[in-house]
Amino acid sequence: MSRTVVRATVVGAAAMVRPLAWVWMGIVIGVSFLATPVKFTADSLTRPVALDVGRATFHALA
């Protein structure tokens, strides 16, 4: 490959990093503000179980 093609590929990949980071941050914030409060209002879910689910959820997202 020529240098021009390689440079264009690197620039194209770098241009995708910022939007993907914003999408990922939006997913994490969405889970934080929507799912977490709902967990603690569920009648059949005890607090230790809700905390354990929260830890597992955010560990998977981090």
C-alpha positions as CSV (number, residue, x, y, z in Angstrom):
1,M,0.0,0.0,0.0
2,S,1.1,3.5,-0.6
3,R,1.6,6.1,2.2
4,T,-1.5,8.0,1.0
5,V,-3.8,4.9,1.4
6,V,-2.3,4.1,4.8
7,R,-2.7,7.7,6.0
8,A,-6.3,7.8,4.8
9,T,-7.1,4.6,6.6
10,V,-5.6,5.9,9.9
11,V,-7.4,9.2,9.6
12,G,-10.7,7.4,8.9
13,A,-10.2,5.1,11.9
14,A,-9.4,8.1,14.1
15,A,-12.5,9.9,12.9
16,M,-14.6,7.0,14.2
17,V,-13.2,6.9,17.7
18,R,-14.8,10.1,19.0
19,P,-18.4,9.3,17.9
20,L,-18.1,5.7,19.3
21,A,-16.8,7.2,22.6
22,W,-19.9,9.4,22.8
23,V,-22.2,6.5,22.0
24,W,-20.6,4.4,24.7
25,M,-20.8,7.2,27.2
26,G,-24.5,7.7,26.3
27,I,-25.2,4.0,27.0
28,V,-23.4,4.1,30.3
29,I,-25.3,7.3,31.4
30,G,-28.6,5.8,30.1
31,V,-28.1,2.7,32.2
32,S,-27.1,4.8,35.2
33,F,-30.1,7.1,35.1
34,L,-32.8,4.7,34.0
35,A,-32.1,1.2,35.2
36,T,-30.6,1.9,38.6
37,P,-33.5,3.8,40.1
38,V,-36.0,1.3,38.7
39,K,-34.1,-1.6,40.4
40,F,-34.5,-0.1,43.8
41,T,-38.3,0.4,43.3
42,A,-38.9,-3.2,42.5
43,D,-40.8,-4.9,45.3
44,S,-39.5,-8.4,44.8
45,L,-35.8,-7.3,44.6
46,T,-33.9,-7.0,47.9
47,R,-31.3,-4.3,48.3
48,P,-28.3,-6.6,48.4
49,V,-29.5,-8.3,45.2
50,A,-30.1,-5.0,43.5
51,L,-26.6,-3.8,44.5
52,D,-25.1,-7.1,43.2
53,V,-26.9,-6.6,39.9
54,G,-25.7,-3.0,39.7
55,R,-22.1,-4.1,40.2
56,A,-22.4,-6.8,37.5
57,T,-24.0,-4.3,35.1
58,F,-21.4,-1.6,35.5
59,H,-18.5,-4.1,35.5
60,A,-19.7,-5.4,32.1
61,L,-19.9,-1.8,30.7
62,A,-16.6,-0.6,32.1
